[in-house]
Amino acid sequence: MIIVDERVREYVSGTVKMQGRTQDYHVAEPTQPYGDDAAVLENQLRQVAQAMTVQECQKLSALILREGISGLLNRLGIKDE
């Protein structure tokens, strides 16, 4: 366990690298808005992309560039007309 008290904050803020910074930094868990479907979808898409191989990512990127989002949705069978 690391305890950061006021003395530690003062020491760190006095270092050369931190003297030019004015923003406070806080360590926290990433926020996940509840009930925000767009955020959930974005997170799921990010997880899928991270699980893909480099070759799979390149092929998906080429497909999106070639056919666009509408073409990708058509291929997936989820395009709204």
N, C-alpha and C positions, 0 to 999 in steps of 0.2 A: 504494500500500500504506500502510495506517495501522497504526502500531505503538503499542499501548497498554501502557505499562509502569507500574510502581508509582507513579511521579510523576504520571502522567496520572490514574490511579485516585484518588489522594489529592486532586488538584485538583477532579475532578468530584464526589467525595463531599463536598467542602467547599462546593459551591455551595448556594444557598438551596433550590432545588427538590429536591436530592438529600438534604439533611440529615434530612428526615422519613422517609426510606425505610430499611428495615433489610434488605431482601432483596437478595441479589446478583443481578445481571443478567448473562446470558451470551448471546452470539450463537452460534447453532448452526443447522444444517440441521434442518428439521422431521423428527421421527422417524417412521419407518414400520415398525411391527412386522412382522417376517417371519413368514409363515404365519398371520397373523391375518385370516381371511376377512371378519370384520365390519368391520375397519378398511379393507380394500381396497374393500368394497362402499360404505362411507360416503364414501370418497374419490371413487369413480366417480359416486355420486349427486350429490356436491358439484360435480364437473366438469360433469355434465349440467345442473344447475340454473344454473351460471354461464354456460353456453353458450346458455341459453334467453333469448328476448326477454322484456320486461316483461309483454306480453300473454300469452305462453305460460305464464309463471310464475303469473299471476293465474288463468288457466283451470285449470291443474293444481291450484292451491291450492283453488279452488272445487270441483273434482271430488273431491278428498280430503275436504274438509269435508262435501260432500253424500253421498258414498257410503262414506267411511271407507277404511281400508287394505284391508279384505277386498274391498270393491267394486272398488278399483283393481287388486288382484291378479287378481280374476275377469276384469276387462276385458283384462288383459294375458295371460290364459290360464296363469297360474303359481300359482294358488291351490291349496294342498294341502287335500284334503277330509278 
